[in-house]
Amino acid sequence: MDKKEREELIMKYAPLVKNIVGRLASKLPIDQADKEDLINVGIMGLMSALEKFDKTRNVQFETYASFRIRGAVLDELRAKDWVPRATRSKDNKLENAMGALQKKLGRMPSEDEIARHLDISLEEYFKLLDDAKCIPLISTEDLPPDYLEHYSREDIMEEISAGNPLNLLLSMETKNNLKNVIDQLPEKERLVLSLYYFEELTMKEAGMVMDLTESRVCQLHAQAVLRLRSMVKFSR
């Protein structure tokens, strides 16, 4: 690939970088200058995708590039520690409560049960969920810095072909547990995850589909993600 062709492809897929950065940064306290820095990081991820993409595999470049761009931006967010320490502490508190109750009850705890376990009101519990809205589905904190390079290009392409790049980040046992947990989530939480991560709707758009306020959709998303993260943590 010559320099001109490379530059044309970067210009073509620059909107993809901006879209991915926008979605990842929308729930974090990031100003415009920092967002532009993340876009530059995303461009680097795009350039890496251009270098490593295998045209012989039956995978669209945009799918592969999205994976590389998202990984580069998540690594940068982890390195800069964008999530406030106080927020992370609250997230851990919720994860631990959900995990302990899940183990004790043998099922998903309800919102009321989680609030009682934490000895707080339901309103206070919802406030914690509001504070946890920026939590990612899969944390990169527990992954090695080079997790994207830990697998061969063939491995990455194969997992993307199967439609599940998260397979690269989780053990087979954890993947099976994760699928089981998703199946056990309350219907509304499963729907939120589907609309947001697979249909790529915004929280506001998902709320319109579900006839819920954007705030309530954010709470359901945070609650679903915390349940999944607590499962990953307690299954190790």
Summary of the structure (lengths in Angstrom):
residues: 236
radius of gyration: 18.8
end to end distance: 43.8
largest distance: 62.8
contacts: 659
relative contact order: 0.10
helix: 72%
strand: 0%
